[in-house]
C-alpha cells in the first residue's frame, strides 16, 4: 500500500491535460498571461504578443483589462507588467484553502508513530465528517485508512469533537428533520443524548467513540480552528478495541492534545 503524501497543489503539464471542448481564445490568452507572470515575474507588452502569437494591439487590450482589475500593474519607468494585488490575493486565498493538509501531514505522521493508532485529518460536512488525509499505524493489527470517506459525525470521536464546536441550538437545527441514526447498538440515536454527549466533549476537550461506528473500534478526536477564522478541522485517532488496554483514553488524550497544540503553532506561524 502506498502511503506517501499526495503532491498537493502540484500542476500537471498542459500537454497532459484534456483540451476543453469549447475553448474561448480570449480566456485562454488571459490565463496564459497569468501563467507567464508565474514564471517570469514581469512581462513587456512585446513579450506577451510574441508568447501568445497575437498582434501587439490585441496584447495591449488584454493587459489593459488585467490592469483594470488589478491583476497586473505596469511599471511607469520600464512599462513592463508585474503581478498586481488581486492576483496575489487570489493566490493566497488558494493557499489558505489547501495548506491545512500540508501543515497537518507531519503531525499525523508523528501521532500515528507515537500512539500506534491510525491518524486522520477531518473536516465537518454538516451531519457527516469527511476524512481528507490520514497516516496508517505500523501495528500488525490496525484500523484502515478512511481518507476520502465520510461517516456520520455523531458516531466518530473526531465527528463528535467537531459537532461540539456548535452550540446546542445549532445542533438541534442540524438534526431537526431527522434524528441521528444508530449505526451500531452502541450509537447515539436521539438529539437529547447527543447534546448530553457533546456537553461532555466540551468539558474534556475531545470526543470518544467506543464501538459506535463499527463493532470492535475505538476512536478519539479533537477539533481546532483551521487556517480560516471560524472554520474548524479535527484530528482523529482510530484503532481496534482489542489492541488497547483500559487506560488508553487518558494516555492517548494527552498525545492528541500535544499534537493539536503543535499543529496550532504551525497554523499561527503560517498566518503571521
C-alpha positions in Angstrom: 0.0 0.0 0.0 1.4 3.4 -1.0 1.1 5.7 2.0 3.2 8.5 0.6 1.7 12.0 0.7 0.0 13.3 -2.4 1.5 16.2 -4.4 -0.9 18.7 -3.1 -1.0 21.8 -5.3 1.3 20.4 -8.0 0.3 21.3 -11.5 0.4 18.8 -14.3 1.8 20.0 -17.7 -0.7 21.4 -20.1 0.1 18.8 -22.7 -1.0 16.1 -20.2 -4.5 17.6 -19.8 -7.6 17.2 -21.9 -8.3 20.2 -24.1 -11.6 21.9 -23.4 -14.4 21.0 -25.8 -15.2 24.7 -26.5 -12.1 26.8 -25.9 -12.5 30.6 -25.7 -9.5 32.3 -27.2 -9.6 35.5 -25.1 -9.9 33.5 -21.9 -7.2 31.1 -23.0 -4.9 34.1 -23.7 -5.7 35.8 -20.4 -4.9 32.7 -18.4 -1.7 32.1 -20.3 -0.6 35.6 -19.4 -1.1 34.9 -15.7 0.9 31.7 -16.1 3.7 33.7 -17.8 3.7 36.0 -14.8 4.2 33.0 -12.5 7.4 32.0 -14.3 8.7 35.4 -15.5 7.8 37.8 -12.7 7.3 40.7 -15.2 6.4 41.0 -18.8 6.9 43.5 -21.6 4.0 44.0 -24.0 6.2 42.7 -26.8 6.8 39.5 -24.8 3.0 39.0 -24.3 2.4 39.4 -28.1 5.2 37.1 -29.0 4.3 34.3 -26.5 0.7 34.3 -27.4 1.2 34.8 -31.1 -1.2 37.8 -31.3 -0.9 41.4 -32.5 0.6 43.9 -30.2 -2.7 45.8 -30.2 -4.6 42.7 -29.0 -2.0 42.2 -26.3 -2.4 45.8 -25.2 -6.2 45.3 -24.8 -5.7 42.1 -22.7 -3.2 43.8 -20.4 -5.4 46.9 -20.1 -8.3 44.7 -18.8 -6.0 42.8 -16.4 -4.7 46.2 -15.2 -8.3 47.4 -14.7 -9.0 44.5 -12.3 -5.6 45.0 -10.6 -4.4 41.5 -11.7 -1.3 43.3 -13.1 0.3 46.7 -12.6 2.5 48.5 -15.1 5.8 50.0 -14.1 5.9 53.7 -15.1 9.6 53.6 -16.0 10.1 50.3 -17.8 6.5 49.9 -19.0 6.7 46.2 -18.1 3.9 44.4 -16.2 4.2 42.6 -12.9 1.7 40.8 -10.7 -0.9 43.0 -9.1 -2.6 42.8 -5.7 -5.7 41.0 -7.0 -3.5 38.2 -8.3 -1.6 37.9 -5.1 -4.9 37.8 -3.1 -6.2 35.0 -5.3 -3.1 33.1 -4.8 -3.1 33.5 -1.1 -6.7 32.5 -0.8 -6.0 29.3 -2.7 -3.0 28.5 -0.5 -5.1 29.1 2.7 -7.7 26.6 1.4 -5.0 23.9 0.8 -2.4 24.4 3.5 -4.2 22.7 6.3 -3.4 19.3 4.8 0.2 20.3 4.2 0.6 21.6 7.7 -1.1 18.6 9.3 0.7 15.9 7.4 3.9 15.8 9.6 1.8 16.0 12.8 -0.3 13.0 11.6 2.9 11.0 10.9 4.3 11.7 14.3 1.0 11.0 16.0 0.5 7.6 14.3 4.0 6.6 15.2 3.7 7.7 18.9 0.2 6.2 19.5 0.2 3.1 17.3 -3.2 4.3 16.1 -4.2 5.4 12.6 -4.3 9.2 12.4 -6.7 11.2 10.3 -7.4 14.9 9.4 -11.1 15.5 9.1 -13.4 18.3 8.1 -17.1 18.9 9.0 -19.7 18.3 6.4 -23.0 19.0 8.1 -24.1 15.9 9.8 -21.1 14.0 8.5 -17.3 14.2 8.8 -15.0 14.0 5.8 -11.6 12.4 6.2 -9.2 14.4 4.0 -5.9 12.8 4.9 -4.5 10.0 7.0 -1.5 8.1 8.1 -1.8 4.4 8.9 -0.4 2.8 12.1 2.5 0.4 11.7 0.9 -2.1 14.1 0.1 -5.5 12.7 -3.4 -5.1 13.9 -4.6 -1.7 13.0 -7.5 0.4 11.7 -7.6 1.0 8.0 -7.3 4.5 6.5 -10.5 6.4 5.8 -9.1 9.1 3.6 -11.8 10.2 1.2 -14.6 8.6 3.2 -17.4 10.2 5.1 -19.1 8.9 8.3 -21.9 10.2 10.4 -20.3 12.7 12.8 -22.2 11.5 15.9 -20.6 8.1 15.8 -16.9 9.1 15.5 -14.6 10.7 18.0 -13.4 13.4 15.7 -17.0 14.0 14.4 -18.3 14.5 18.0 -15.4 17.0 18.6 -16.5 18.9 15.5 -20.1 18.9 16.5 -19.2 20.2 19.9 -17.9 23.4 18.2 -21.6 24.2 17.6 -24.0 25.4 20.3 -27.0 23.3 21.3 -29.4 25.3 19.1 -27.2 24.8 16.1 -27.1 21.0 16.8 -30.9 20.9 17.1 -31.3 22.6 13.8 -28.8 20.2 12.2 -30.9 17.2 13.3 -34.3 18.9 13.0 -35.5 16.9 10.0 -34.3 13.5 11.3 -32.6 12.3 14.5 -29.1 10.8 14.4 -29.1 7.3 13.0 -27.8 4.4 15.1 -25.1 2.6 13.1 -24.4 0.0 15.8 -26.3 -0.9 19.0 -23.9 1.5 20.8 -24.6 4.5 18.7 -26.5 7.6 19.9 -29.9 7.8 18.2 -31.6 10.8 19.7 -30.9 14.5 20.0 -31.1 14.8 23.8 -28.5 12.0 24.2 -26.3 13.7 21.6 -26.5 17.0 23.3 -25.5 15.4 26.6 -22.6 13.7 24.9 -21.4 17.0 23.3 -21.5 18.7 26.7 -19.1 16.1 28.0 -16.9 16.6 24.9 -16.7 20.3 25.5 -15.7 19.6 29.2 -12.9 17.2 28.4 -11.8 18.7 25.1 -12.1 15.6 22.9 -14.7 13.1 21.6 -14.6 9.4 22.0 -16.2 6.6 20.0 -16.5 3.2 21.6 -18.0 0.7 19.1 -20.4 3.4 17.8 -19.2 3.5 14.2 -18.5 -0.2 14.0 -18.1 -3.0 16.5 -14.6 -3.5 17.9 -13.4 0.0 17.0 -12.2 2.8 19.3 -11.5 6.3 18.2 -10.7 9.7 19.7 -10.8 13.1 18.1 -10.1 16.8 18.8 -11.3 19.8 16.9 -9.3 23.0 16.3 -9.7 26.3 14.4 -8.4 25.8 10.9 -6.5 28.3 8.8 -9.6 30.3 8.2 -11.2 32.1 11.2 -14.5 30.5 12.2 -13.7 27.3 10.2 -12.9 24.1 12.1 -11.0 20.9 11.4 -10.2 17.9 13.5 -7.6 15.3 14.1 -8.8 11.8 14.8 -7.2 8.6 16.0 -8.7 5.1 15.4 -7.7 1.6 16.4 -9.1 -1.9 17.0 -10.5 -2.1 20.6 -8.5 -5.3 21.1 -5.2 -3.5 20.7 -5.5 -1.1 23.6 -5.8 -1.5 27.4 -8.3 0.1 29.8 -6.1 3.1 30.4 -5.8 4.1 26.7 -8.1 7.1 26.9 -6.1 9.2 29.3 -2.8 8.3 27.7 -3.9 8.9 24.1 -5.8 12.1 25.0 -2.5 13.6 26.2 -0.8 12.7 23.0 -3.6 14.0 20.9 -3.7 17.3 22.8 0.1 17.7 22.3 -0.3 17.0 18.5 -3.1 19.6 18.1 -1.0 22.1 20.1 1.9 21.6 17.6 -0.4 22.0 14.7 -1.9 25.2 16.1 1.6 26.6 16.4 2.2 25.8 12.8 -1.0 27.5 11.8 -0.2 30.5 13.8 3.3 30.7 12.2 1.7 30.4 8.8 -0.7 33.2 9.4 1.9 35.6 10.8 
